[in-house]
């Protein structure tokens, strides 16, 4: 049948709002009333893959009395968009029926394509429903955002995914002879990490590879077949065929062949491939005495794929690296290590991570622990020397070290203040006594006159004339007291830093 050729995730599309799982906050009562009264405003659906954005649009297409059209931004060009808008305007003029245009992956539209929608959305020719996995602030025109209500779809929780998987086992005809323990469904849900599409398709793949847990003759009383119809007679004929059992491997092979043939014949006889969850009791189920397939944990391991739940060019990339920095700055070694590992296992370039660690060592640890920067540099060199995955533990060591190290932004802030002075203030001349004097003429002009060689003066600090230009006399950029108190951090520096005091700097 045509439906059976579709993936399980497509066959299990919700048909009513109450079948949408895990998005109660986004689909609140106000929006539900708008859908029930067919007064749906233009919407922008934002959420991760497999969280229900397209399914939500599919439910609206089933409930609305308006003309519902959908296009994919990955395929449609400007001409296709304008054709849909022209069709919607013609429909409104001829029949008085408004149109809903669903644009999947709207973030893939160029600015010109998005602008083409504005006028008709403004005039009410179409109600726009756009779905995107990217942050609309960066991927959708502000003019579109201002005309739509933003719905944020969250990643589905494990319980919601388990419920979706259980419903698929109970309602999909192709899975009518499949059983799975709660442990198996939970494992599938965890592996899918919030993506219902991945979870359902993995369930279908695992079911296809599942072994028969028991064997018996098919019970015709349990099948929703009517012998008075052609399909019913065909199905009954299949069920009346006993399963002949042989001995040993030959018998097992013969049994598997017969079962496969009978399941195929029964599938060809059935014309209703998918029942909505509201018709749960009417779903065709094989009798408990029948040969049934049971999904094992081994089937799950074979069906699920390692997913790179991470986009190096997307918002998630910046969310994770932000979490790394903030966890390190807050001294949480466990959180920092977790987020770094998430990035590395997701496919992040290791040198990107180590470059950020180097920067953090200088910016947030600084002179509070002078060994922090060598630790970060060593991790970067380890990636170059031995590569991944061996260098992963070197990166982990640097992460933990930086998280536990005392913190000081003194150098970072001093550098920023110095940059601001250099960019915004007039460049003052270098004091004469510290200028270079390589020639007699320059010495005659007073270059380097009065300079005191500090090592010959007992390594004294400072001088009467000072080192800054006269225009900046008394200016301070570096604050030696800008450091985390010694009793507040988890680990003291390997060599306690001796901050020079103002009096010491004058040699007093």
C-alpha positions as CSV (number, residue, x, y, z in Angstrom):
1,X,0.0,0.0,0.0
2,X,1.0,3.6,-0.6
3,X,1.1,4.6,3.1
4,X,3.2,1.6,4.0
5,X,6.0,2.8,1.7
6,X,6.3,5.9,3.8
7,X,8.6,5.9,6.9
8,X,7.0,5.3,10.2
9,X,7.5,8.9,11.3
10,X,5.4,10.1,8.4
11,X,2.7,7.5,8.9
12,X,2.4,8.5,12.6
13,X,1.8,12.2,11.9
14,X,-0.7,13.5,14.5
15,X,-4.2,14.3,13.3
16,X,-5.4,16.2,16.3
17,X,-4.0,18.7,18.7
18,X,-4.2,16.2,21.6
19,X,-1.9,13.9,19.8
20,X,0.9,16.4,19.7
21,X,3.2,15.5,22.6
22,X,5.5,17.7,24.7
23,X,4.5,21.1,23.4
24,X,1.8,22.2,25.9
25,X,3.5,25.5,26.7
26,X,3.8,26.5,23.0
27,X,0.3,25.4,22.1
28,X,-1.5,27.1,24.9
29,X,-5.3,27.5,25.3
30,X,-5.4,30.8,23.5
31,X,-3.8,29.3,20.4
32,X,-6.0,26.2,20.6
33,X,-9.1,28.3,20.6
34,X,-7.8,30.2,17.6
35,X,-7.3,26.9,15.8
36,X,-10.8,25.6,16.8
37,X,-12.4,28.8,15.5
38,X,-10.3,28.8,12.4
39,X,-8.9,32.3,13.2
40,X,-5.2,31.2,13.1
41,X,-2.7,34.1,13.0
42,X,0.5,34.1,11.1
43,X,2.9,31.9,13.0
44,X,6.7,31.3,13.1
45,X,7.6,27.9,14.6
46,X,11.1,27.7,16.0
47,X,12.6,24.6,17.5
48,X,15.1,21.7,17.0
49,X,14.5,19.0,14.4
50,X,11.9,16.4,15.2
51,X,10.1,18.4,17.9
52,X,6.7,18.6,16.1
53,X,6.8,21.8,14.0
54,X,5.7,20.1,10.7
55,X,3.3,17.9,12.6
56,X,1.7,20.9,14.1
57,X,1.2,22.4,10.6
58,X,-0.2,19.0,9.5
59,X,-2.8,19.1,12.3
60,X,-3.8,22.6,11.2
61,X,-4.3,21.3,7.6
62,X,-6.7,18.7,8.9
63,X,-8.7,21.1,11.0
64,X,-8.9,24.3,9.0
65,X,-11.6,25.2,6.5
66,X,-9.2,27.4,4.7
67,X,-7.1,26.3,1.7
68,X,-3.9,24.9,3.0
69,X,-0.8,24.9,0.8
70,X,2.8,23.9,1.8
71,X,6.2,24.5,0.2
72,X,9.7,23.7,1.2
73,X,12.2,26.6,1.2
74,X,14.9,24.1,0.3
75,X,13.2,23.5,-3.1
76,X,11.1,26.6,-3.9
77,X,12.4,29.6,-5.7
78,X,11.0,33.1,-6.0
79,X,8.8,32.1,-8.9
80,X,7.3,29.2,-6.9
81,X,6.6,31.6,-4.0
82,X,4.9,34.1,-6.3
83,X,2.8,31.3,-7.9
84,X,1.5,30.3,-4.5
85,X,0.6,33.9,-3.6
86,X,-1.1,34.4,-6.9
87,X,-3.1,31.2,-6.4
88,X,-4.1,32.3,-2.9
89,X,-5.3,35.7,-4.2
90,X,-7.3,34.1,-7.0
91,X,-8.9,31.6,-4.5
92,X,-9.9,34.5,-2.2
93,X,-11.5,36.5,-5.1
94,X,-13.4,33.6,-6.6
95,X,-14.5,31.7,-3.5
96,X,-13.9,34.0,-0.6
97,X,-11.8,31.4,1.0
98,X,-8.6,32.5,2.7
99,X,-5.4,30.5,2.4
100,X,-2.7,29.2,4.8
101,X,0.8,28.9,3.3
102,X,3.2,26.6,5.3
103,X,6.8,27.3,4.5
104,X,9.1,24.6,5.9
105,X,12.7,25.6,6.6
106,X,11.9,29.2,6.0
107,X,15.4,30.2,7.1
108,X,16.6,28.8,3.8
109,X,14.7,31.6,1.9
110,X,16.8,34.5,0.7
111,X,15.9,38.0,1.7
112,X,14.3,38.5,-1.7
113,X,12.2,35.4,-1.2
114,X,11.1,36.4,2.3
115,X,10.3,39.9,1.1
116,X,8.0,38.4,-1.5
117,X,5.7,37.2,1.3
118,X,5.4,40.5,3.1
119,X,2.7,42.3,1.1
120,X,0.3,39.3,1.0
121,X,0.8,38.6,4.7
122,X,0.1,42.3,5.4
123,X,-3.0,42.3,3.2
124,X,-4.4,39.1,4.7
125,X,-4.2,37.2,1.4
126,X,-2.3,34.4,3.1
127,X,-1.8,33.3,6.7
128,X,1.9,32.4,6.9
129,X,3.2,29.5,9.0
130,X,6.9,29.3,8.8
131,X,9.0,26.6,10.5
132,X,12.7,26.9,11.2
133,X,15.4,25.2,13.2
134,X,17.6,28.4,13.1
135,X,17.3,31.4,15.4
136,X,14.8,33.7,13.7
137,X,16.8,36.7,15.0
138,X,19.5,35.8,12.5
139,X,17.8,33.9,9.8
140,X,14.4,35.6,9.3
141,X,13.7,39.1,8.2
142,X,12.6,41.5,11.0
143,X,9.6,42.4,8.9
144,X,8.5,38.8,8.8
145,X,9.0,38.4,12.5
146,X,7.0,41.5,13.3
147,X,4.0,40.1,11.3
148,X,4.1,36.6,13.0
149,X,3.6,35.2,16.4
150,X,6.6,33.3,17.5
151,X,6.1,29.8,18.9
152,X,9.1,28.2,20.5
153,X,9.0,24.4,20.4
154,X,11.2,22.7,22.9
155,X,13.2,19.5,22.4
156,X,10.9,16.6,23.3
157,X,11.5,15.0,26.7
158,X,12.2,11.3,26.9
159,X,8.8,10.5,28.4
160,X,7.1,12.1,25.4
161,X,9.2,10.1,23.0
162,X,8.4,6.9,24.8
163,X,4.7,7.7,24.6
164,X,5.1,8.3,20.8
165,X,6.9,5.0,20.4
166,X,4.3,3.1,22.4
167,X,1.5,4.7,20.4
168,X,3.2,3.6,17.2
169,X,3.4,0.0,18.4
170,X,-0.3,0.1,19.3
171,X,-1.7,1.8,16.1
172,X,0.6,1.1,13.2
173,X,-0.5,-2.0,11.2
174,X,3.1,-2.8,10.1
175,X,4.1,-3.1,13.7
176,X,1.0,-5.1,14.8
177,X,3.1,-8.2,15.6
178,X,5.9,-6.3,17.4
179,X,6.5,-6.1,21.1
180,X,9.0,-4.0,23.0
181,X,9.7,-3.7,26.7
182,X,9.7,-0.2,28.4
183,X,13.5,-0.6,28.7
184,X,13.8,-0.9,24.9
185,X,11.6,2.1,24.2
186,X,13.4,4.2,26.8
187,X,16.7,3.3,25.1
188,X,15.4,4.3,21.7
189,X,14.1,7.6,23.2
190,X,17.4,8.4,24.8
191,X,19.3,7.7,21.6
192,X,17.0,10.0,19.7
193,X,17.7,12.9,22.0
194,X,14.5,14.7,21.6
195,X,13.9,14.0,17.9
196,X,10.7,12.1,17.4
197,X,11.4,11.5,13.7
198,X,14.7,9.7,14.6
199,X,13.0,7.7,17.4
200,X,10.2,6.4,15.2
201,X,12.3,5.5,12.2
202,X,14.8,3.8,14.6
203,X,11.9,1.8,16.0
204,X,10.8,0.7,12.5
205,X,14.4,-0.3,11.7
206,X,14.8,-2.2,14.9
207,X,11.4,-4.0,14.4
208,X,12.5,-5.1,10.9
209,X,15.5,-6.8,12.4
210,X,13.7,-8.2,15.5
211,X,13.6,-12.0,15.9
212,X,10.3,-14.0,16.4
213,X,9.9,-14.6,20.1
214,X,7.3,-17.4,19.8
215,X,5.5,-19.4,17.1
216,X,2.0,-20.6,16.7
217,X,-0.8,-20.8,14.2
218,X,-2.4,-17.4,13.5
219,X,-5.7,-16.9,15.3
220,X,-8.3,-15.8,12.7
221,X,-10.7,-14.5,15.3
222,X,-8.3,-11.7,16.3
223,X,-8.0,-10.2,12.8
224,X,-10.3,-7.5,11.6
225,X,-11.0,-9.3,8.4
226,X,-14.5,-10.0,7.0
227,X,-14.7,-13.2,5.0
228,X,-17.5,-11.7,3.0
229,X,-15.1,-9.3,1.4
230,X,-12.3,-10.1,-1.0
231,X,-9.6,-8.7,1.2
232,X,-11.1,-10.6,4.2
233,X,-11.1,-13.9,2.4
234,X,-7.5,-13.3,1.3
235,X,-6.4,-12.6,4.8
236,X,-8.3,-15.6,6.2
237,X,-6.7,-17.7,3.6
238,X,-3.3,-16.6,4.8
239,X,-4.2,-17.2,8.4
240,X,-5.6,-20.7,7.7
241,X,-2.2,-21.8,6.5
242,X,-0.4,-23.6,9.3
243,X,3.2,-23.0,10.1
244,X,5.1,-26.2,9.5
245,X,8.0,-26.7,11.9
246,X,11.1,-28.5,10.8
247,X,14.0,-29.7,12.9
248,X,17.2,-27.8,13.6
249,X,18.6,-25.0,11.4
250,X,16.7,-26.2,8.4
251,X,13.4,-26.1,10.3
252,X,14.1,-22.6,11.6
253,X,14.9,-21.3,8.1
254,X,11.7,-22.9,6.8
255,X,9.7,-21.3,9.6
256,X,11.2,-17.8,8.9
257,X,10.5,-18.1,5.2
258,X,6.8,-19.1,5.8
259,X,6.3,-16.3,8.3
260,X,7.8,-13.7,6.0
261,X,5.6,-14.9,3.1
262,X,2.5,-14.8,5.3
263,X,3.2,-11.4,6.6
264,X,3.7,-10.1,3.1
265,X,0.5,-11.7,1.9
266,X,-1.4,-10.2,4.8
267,X,0.1,-6.8,4.2
268,X,-1.0,-6.9,0.6
269,X,-4.5,-7.9,1.7
270,X,-4.9,-5.0,4.2
271,X,-6.0,-1.7,2.6
272,X,-5.9,0.4,5.9
273,X,-2.3,0.9,6.8
274,X,-2.6,3.4,9.6
275,X,-5.3,4.2,12.1
276,X,-5.3,7.3,14.2
277,X,-4.7,6.9,17.9
278,X,-8.4,7.6,18.6
279,X,-9.2,4.3,16.9
280,X,-6.8,2.4,19.1
281,X,-9.1,-0.4,19.9
282,X,-9.9,-0.9,16.3
283,X,-6.3,-1.4,15.3
284,X,-5.5,-4.8,13.8
285,X,-3.6,-6.8,16.3
286,X,-2.1,-10.3,16.1
287,X,-3.3,-12.7,18.7
288,X,-1.0,-13.4,21.7
289,X,-0.8,-17.0,20.4
290,X,0.6,-15.8,17.1
291,X,4.3,-15.7,16.2
292,X,5.4,-12.2,17.4
293,X,8.6,-10.3,17.0
294,X,10.2,-8.8,20.1
295,X,12.7,-5.9,19.9
296,X,15.8,-6.5,22.0
297,X,18.5,-4.2,23.2
298,X,20.8,-5.6,20.5
299,X,18.2,-4.6,17.9
300,X,18.2,-1.1,19.3
301,X,22.0,-0.9,19.2
302,X,22.0,-1.9,15.6
303,X,19.2,0.5,14.7
304,X,20.3,3.7,16.3
305,X,23.0,5.8,14.8
306,X,25.5,8.0,16.5
307,X,24.1,11.4,15.9
308,X,26.0,14.6,15.7
309,X,23.6,16.7,17.7
310,X,25.7,19.7,17.0
311,X,26.1,22.1,14.2
312,X,29.4,23.8,13.9
313,X,27.9,26.7,12.0
314,X,24.6,26.9,13.9
315,X,23.3,28.5,17.1
316,X,24.0,25.4,19.1
317,X,27.7,25.8,18.5
318,X,27.7,29.2,20.1
319,X,25.4,28.1,22.9
320,X,27.8,25.3,23.9
321,X,31.0,27.4,23.7
322,X,29.3,30.0,25.8
323,X,28.4,27.3,28.3
324,X,32.1,26.2,28.4
325,X,33.3,29.8,29.1
326,X,30.7,30.5,31.7
327,X,31.3,27.1,33.5
328,X,35.0,27.7,33.5
329,X,34.6,31.2,34.8
330,X,32.3,30.0,37.5
331,X,34.7,27.2,38.6
332,X,32.5,24.3,37.7
333,X,34.8,21.7,36.4
334,X,32.1,19.1,35.8
335,X,29.9,21.4,33.7
336,X,32.9,22.7,31.7
337,X,34.1,19.1,31.0
338,X,30.6,18.0,30.0
339,X,30.1,20.8,27.5
340,X,33.6,20.5,26.0
341,X,33.0,16.7,25.6
342,X,29.6,17.5,24.0
343,X,31.4,19.6,21.4
344,X,34.2,17.1,20.7
345,X,31.9,14.1,20.4
346,X,29.6,16.2,18.2
347,X,32.3,16.7,15.6
348,X,33.8,20.1,16.7
349,X,37.4,20.8,15.5
350,X,39.6,20.1,18.6
351,X,41.9,23.1,17.8
352,X,38.9,25.4,18.0
353,X,38.3,24.2,21.6
354,X,42.0,24.5,22.5
355,X,42.2,28.0,21.1
356,X,39.3,29.1,23.3
357,X,41.0,27.5,26.3
358,X,44.2,29.5,25.5
359,X,42.2,32.7,25.3
360,X,40.4,31.8,28.6
361,X,43.7,31.1,30.4
362,X,45.0,34.6,29.6
363,X,41.7,36.5,30.0
364,X,40.1,34.9,33.0
365,X,42.9,33.3,34.9
366,X,45.8,35.5,34.0
367,X,48.5,36.1,36.6
368,X,46.4,34.6,39.4
369,X,47.9,31.3,38.2
370,X,50.7,31.7,35.7
371,X,50.7,28.0,34.9
372,X,47.2,28.1,33.4
373,X,48.4,29.5,30.0
374,X,51.1,26.8,29.6
375,X,48.4,24.1,30.4
376,X,46.2,25.4,27.6
377,X,49.1,25.7,25.2
378,X,50.2,22.1,26.0
379,X,46.7,20.8,25.2
380,X,46.8,22.6,21.9
381,X,50.2,21.1,21.1
382,X,49.0,17.7,22.2
383,X,46.3,17.8,19.5
384,X,48.9,18.6,16.9
385,X,51.4,16.0,18.2
386,X,49.2,12.9,18.8
387,X,45.8,13.9,17.4
388,X,42.4,12.7,18.4
389,X,41.0,10.8,20.2
390,X,44.2,10.4,22.3
391,X,44.5,14.2,22.8
392,X,41.0,14.3,24.3
393,X,42.3,13.6,27.8
394,X,44.9,16.4,27.4
395,X,42.1,18.8,26.6
396,X,40.1,17.5,29.6
397,X,43.1,18.1,31.9
398,X,43.4,21.7,30.7
399,X,39.6,22.2,31.1
400,X,39.7,20.9,34.7
401,X,42.8,22.9,35.5
402,X,41.3,26.2,34.2
403,X,38.0,25.6,36.0
404,X,39.7,25.0,39.4
405,X,42.4,27.8,39.0
406,X,42.0,31.1,40.8
407,X,40.7,33.8,38.5
408,X,41.9,37.3,37.7
409,X,40.9,39.6,34.8
410,X,43.5,42.2,35.8
411,X,45.6,41.8,32.7
412,X,42.6,41.6,30.4
413,X,41.0,44.7,31.7
414,X,44.3,46.6,31.7
415,X,44.8,45.6,28.1
416,X,41.3,46.8,27.1
417,X,41.9,50.1,28.9
418,X,45.2,50.6,27.2
419,X,43.6,49.9,23.8
420,X,40.9,52.4,24.5
421,X,43.4,55.1,25.4
422,X,45.5,54.4,22.3
423,X,42.4,54.5,20.0
424,X,40.6,57.5,21.5
425,X,43.2,59.8,22.8
426,X,46.0,61.8,21.1
427,X,49.2,59.9,20.9
428,X,51.6,61.5,23.3
429,X,55.4,61.6,22.7
430,X,57.7,59.1,24.5
431,X,59.5,60.8,27.4
432,X,63.0,61.9,26.4
433,X,64.8,60.0,29.1
434,X,63.6,56.6,27.8
435,X,64.1,57.3,24.1
436,X,66.6,55.4,22.1
437,X,69.8,57.3,21.4
438,X,72.0,55.3,18.9
439,X,73.8,58.5,17.5
440,X,75.7,61.4,18.9
441,X,73.3,63.8,17.4
442,X,70.3,62.2,19.2
443,X,72.3,62.2,22.5
444,X,73.0,65.8,21.9
445,X,69.3,66.5,21.6
446,X,68.6,65.0,25.0
447,X,67.6,61.5,23.9
448,X,68.0,59.0,26.8
449,X,69.4,61.8,29.1
450,X,68.9,61.0,32.8
451,X,67.9,57.4,32.2
452,X,68.7,55.2,35.2
453,X,69.6,51.6,34.5
454,X,67.5,49.8,37.2
455,X,69.7,46.7,37.7
456,X,72.6,48.9,38.5
457,X,70.5,50.7,41.0
458,X,69.7,47.6,43.0
459,X,66.8,46.6,40.8
460,X,64.8,49.5,42.0
461,X,61.4,50.1,40.6
462,X,60.2,53.3,38.9
463,X,62.0,56.6,38.5
464,X,61.3,60.2,39.4
465,X,60.4,61.2,35.8
466,X,58.2,58.2,35.4
467,X,57.7,56.1,32.2
468,X,54.4,57.3,30.9
469,X,54.1,60.5,28.8
470,X,53.5,63.6,30.8
471,X,50.0,63.8,29.4
472,X,49.2,60.4,31.0
473,X,51.1,61.0,34.2
474,X,49.5,59.1,37.1
475,X,47.3,57.0,34.8
476,X,46.9,53.3,35.8
477,X,45.7,50.5,33.6
478,X,46.7,47.5,35.7
479,X,45.0,46.9,39.0
480,X,47.0,44.5,41.2
481,X,44.1,44.0,43.5
482,X,41.8,42.7,40.7
483,X,42.1,39.0,41.7
484,X,39.9,36.4,43.2
485,X,40.3,36.2,47.0
486,X,42.6,33.4,48.0
487,X,40.0,31.8,50.3
488,X,37.3,31.6,47.7
489,X,38.7,29.4,45.0
490,X,39.0,25.6,45.0
491,X,42.7,25.3,44.4
492,X,45.5,27.7,45.3
493,X,48.0,28.6,42.5
494,X,51.1,26.3,42.3
495,X,53.3,29.4,43.0
496,X,51.5,32.1,45.0
497,X,51.7,35.4,43.1
498,X,53.4,38.3,44.9
499,X,51.5,41.3,43.8
500,X,53.7,44.4,43.9
501,X,52.4,47.1,46.1
502,X,52.4,50.8,45.0
503,X,55.1,51.6,47.6
504,X,57.3,48.8,46.3
505,X,57.0,50.1,42.8
506,X,58.7,53.4,43.9
507,X,61.5,51.5,45.6
508,X,60.4,52.8,49.0
